[in-house]
Amino acid sequence: MLATFAYVRPASLGDAVKQLGKDGALAHSGGTDLVGCLRDGVMKAGTVVSLSRLDDLRGVTATPEGGLRIGALTTIAAIAAHPTIKEKYAALAQAASVVASPQLRNQGTIGGNLCQRPRCWYFRGDYDCARKGGDVCYAADGENQYHCIFGGGRCQIVHPSDTAPALIALDASVRVAGPKGTRVVPLEKFFVLPADDVTKETVLDKGEIVTDVLLPPVDPAMKSSYRKVRARGSWDFALAGLAIAIARKGDRVERVRAVLSGVAPVPWRAAGLERALVGQKLEARTIARAAEAAVAGAEPLEQNAYKVPLVRGVVEEVLGTYIP
Ligand SMILES: Cc1cc2nc3c(=O)[nH]c(=O)nc-3n(C[C@H](O)[C@H](O)[C@H](O)COP(=O)(O)OP(=O)(O)OC[C@H]3O[C@@H](n4cnc5c(N)ncnc54)[C@H](O)[C@@H]3O)c2cc1C
């Protein structure tokens, strides 16, 4: 049952930030995640602050630097269909197109997708787990087939977002508004590992909201993509996935950013994979080395060791598509 809360729809960003600074206030964008969390008692709200009147936070526009600014209230469907994003930031368009179902993509927003809560069944269930302030991660010795193989420690969740790894591969940032003003945070530094704070997924402070996603100008030599593996063809979260942006000079990889989804509590930058590619020709033995490097240091749990060969396979498959 949905608990009682106050509901406000501020008309300005300043007022929204003020309302969100109050104890127990939560931001409401599309509501596709928030309402389920409130109904199931995963989070409690004193006040739900709807962002729906903040029209400036909707839409995609070019920045003076030649990049793109995506308002936080832009729907996932609009991002998947946007011609410039499809052409120049393919990883993001591809990631957006495989988020959830058409209904959820029409309602869910990019701001909400980045700030959604984890899908772990212990966190979502009636368990006083570490992420909810308890002492125990029930997944560590429990049902952990969908949990992490990197970066777990005190909490074994995987980050649920498909757009976040794509945006990090594309070197995006988010603009955040809060009681102390606005700040820009590289998306790579936006997410929080359990070792740093087990009770939150992002660096947002009380009263802060994401207002925009900022994409840098496109490097013409860069090609990007997102591949997601899920248990079924219908809506489902990633078992594993790879967002990658590769720039080549001649037949060699000059620069690369690679981020794994579905394997860690944050979108997981695959630094070893990147090192294995830079300066190399994209050919079978380079790809095999990169796939091995991508899983180096993995620490599977009792039921999710399948993710190790899965990641290796995804890396091999994706890099194969980049061979000229
Ligand atoms: C059945 C189902 C399947 C799904 N499958 C996938 C999937 O495959 N891949 C995937 O990536 N996602 C998936 N999702 C998650 C879905 O994409 C998110 O629910 C959606 O993107 C959230 O957007 P929203 O606007 O509805 O956010 P809301 O539900 O309004 O908010 C989500 C959370 O973010 C906070 N929030 C919202 N906007 C902001 C903001 N601007 N600044 C700061 N905090 C904010 C809210 O307080 C809340 O905690 C799935 C969800 C469901 C219900």
The ligand as an SDF file (V2000), in Angstrom:
LIG
                    3D

 53 58  0  0  0  0  0  0  0  0999 V2000
    9.7910   -3.0930  -15.0750 C   0  0  0  0  0  0  0  0  0  0  0  0
   10.9820   -2.1890  -15.1950 C   0  0  0  0  0  0  0  0  0  0  0  0
   12.0330   -2.5430  -16.0180 C   0  0  0  0  0  0  0  0  0  0  0  0
   13.1280   -1.7090  -16.1520 C   0  0  0  0  0  0  0  0  0  0  0  0
   14.1700   -2.0670  -16.9670 N   0  0  0  0  0  0  0  0  0  0  0  0
   15.2530   -1.2390  -17.1000 C   0  0  0  0  0  0  0  0  0  0  0  0
   16.3280   -1.5490  -17.9470 C   0  0  0  0  0  0  0  0  0  0  0  0
   16.3390   -2.5830  -18.6020 O   0  0  0  0  0  0  0  0  0  0  0  0
   17.3680   -0.6600  -18.0280 N   0  0  0  0  0  0  0  0  0  0  0  0
   17.3950    0.5010  -17.3210 C   0  0  0  0  0  0  0  0  0  0  0  0
   18.3330    1.2810  -17.4610 O   0  0  0  0  0  0  0  0  0  0  0  0
   16.3650    0.8300  -16.5070 N   0  0  0  0  0  0  0  0  0  0  0  0
   15.3160   -0.0130  -16.3920 C   0  0  0  0  0  0  0  0  0  0  0  0
   14.2730    0.3250  -15.5670 N   0  0  0  0  0  0  0  0  0  0  0  0
   14.3840    1.5300  -14.8000 C   0  0  0  0  0  0  0  0  0  0  0  0
   13.7120    2.6530  -15.5430 C   0  0  0  0  0  0  0  0  0  0  0  0
   14.4610    2.9780  -16.6530 O   0  0  0  0  0  0  0  0  0  0  0  0
   13.6680    3.7650  -14.5490 C   0  0  0  0  0  0  0  0  0  0  0  0
   12.5800    3.4260  -13.7180 O   0  0  0  0  0  0  0  0  0  0  0  0
   13.4490    5.1100  -15.1560 C   0  0  0  0  0  0  0  0  0  0  0  0
   14.4500    5.4770  -16.0530 O   0  0  0  0  0  0  0  0  0  0  0  0
   13.4010    6.1030  -14.0380 C   0  0  0  0  0  0  0  0  0  0  0  0
   13.0350    7.3390  -14.5860 O   0  0  0  0  0  0  0  0  0  0  0  0
   11.8340    8.1460  -13.9520 P   0  0  0  0  0  0  0  0  0  0  0  0
   11.8310    9.4460  -14.6250 O   0  0  0  0  0  0  0  0  0  0  0  0
   10.5650    7.3630  -13.9990 O   0  0  0  0  0  0  0  0  0  0  0  0
   12.3580    8.2780  -12.4660 O   0  0  0  0  0  0  0  0  0  0  0  0
   11.5420    8.3600  -11.0960 P   0  0  0  0  0  0  0  0  0  0  0  0
   10.8530    7.0680  -10.8320 O   0  0  0  0  0  0  0  0  0  0  0  0
   10.7040    9.5890  -11.0660 O   0  0  0  0  0  0  0  0  0  0  0  0
   12.7710    8.5390  -10.0790 O   0  0  0  0  0  0  0  0  0  0  0  0
   13.7090    7.5060   -9.8950 C   0  0  0  0  0  0  0  0  0  0  0  0
   14.6440    7.8930   -8.7330 C   0  0  0  0  0  0  0  0  0  0  0  0
   15.4800    8.9650   -9.1300 O   0  0  0  0  0  0  0  0  0  0  0  0
   15.2220   10.1390   -8.3530 C   0  0  0  0  0  0  0  0  0  0  0  0
   15.1880   11.2230   -9.3330 N   0  0  0  0  0  0  0  0  0  0  0  0
   14.3510   11.3400  -10.3970 C   0  0  0  0  0  0  0  0  0  0  0  0
   14.7030   12.3830  -11.1580 N   0  0  0  0  0  0  0  0  0  0  0  0
   15.7750   12.9400  -10.5610 C   0  0  0  0  0  0  0  0  0  0  0  0
   16.5990   14.0520  -10.8750 C   0  0  0  0  0  0  0  0  0  0  0  0
   16.4020   14.8020  -11.9680 N   0  0  0  0  0  0  0  0  0  0  0  0
   17.6120   14.3580  -10.0280 N   0  0  0  0  0  0  0  0  0  0  0  0
   17.8410   13.6120   -8.9200 C   0  0  0  0  0  0  0  0  0  0  0  0
   17.0920   12.5340   -8.5830 N   0  0  0  0  0  0  0  0  0  0  0  0
   16.0770   12.2070   -9.4040 C   0  0  0  0  0  0  0  0  0  0  0  0
   13.8880    9.8920   -7.6490 C   0  0  0  0  0  0  0  0  0  0  0  0
   13.8080   10.5510   -6.3990 O   0  0  0  0  0  0  0  0  0  0  0  0
   13.9050    8.3740   -7.4960 C   0  0  0  0  0  0  0  0  0  0  0  0
   14.6570    7.9850   -6.3790 O   0  0  0  0  0  0  0  0  0  0  0  0
   13.1620   -0.4980  -15.4370 C   0  0  0  0  0  0  0  0  0  0  0  0
   12.0880   -0.1240  -14.6060 C   0  0  0  0  0  0  0  0  0  0  0  0
   11.0160   -0.9580  -14.4830 C   0  0  0  0  0  0  0  0  0  0  0  0
    9.8820   -0.5440  -13.5890 C   0  0  0  0  0  0  0  0  0  0  0  0
  1  2  1  0
  2  3  1  0
  2 52  2  0
  3  4  2  0
  4  5  1  0
  4 50  1  0
  5  6  2  0
  6  7  1  0
  6 13  1  0
  7  8  2  0
  7  9  1  0
  9 10  1  0
 10 11  2  0
 10 12  1  0
 12 13  2  0
 13 14  1  0
 14 15  1  0
 14 50  1  0
 15 16  1  0
 16 17  1  0
 16 18  1  0
 18 19  1  0
 18 20  1  0
 20 21  1  0
 20 22  1  0
 22 23  1  0
 23 24  1  0
 24 25  2  0
 24 26  1  0
 24 27  1  0
 27 28  1  0
 28 29  2  0
 28 30  1  0
 28 31  1  0
 31 32  1  0
 32 33  1  0
 33 34  1  0
 33 48  1  0
 34 35  1  0
 35 36  1  0
 35 46  1  0
 36 37  1  0
 36 45  1  0
 37 38  2  0
 38 39  1  0
 39 40  1  0
 39 45  2  0
 40 41  1  0
 40 42  2  0
 42 43  1  0
 43 44  2  0
 44 45  1  0
 46 47  1  0
 46 48  1  0
 48 49  1  0
 50 51  2  0
 51 52  1  0
 52 53  1  0
M  END
$$$$
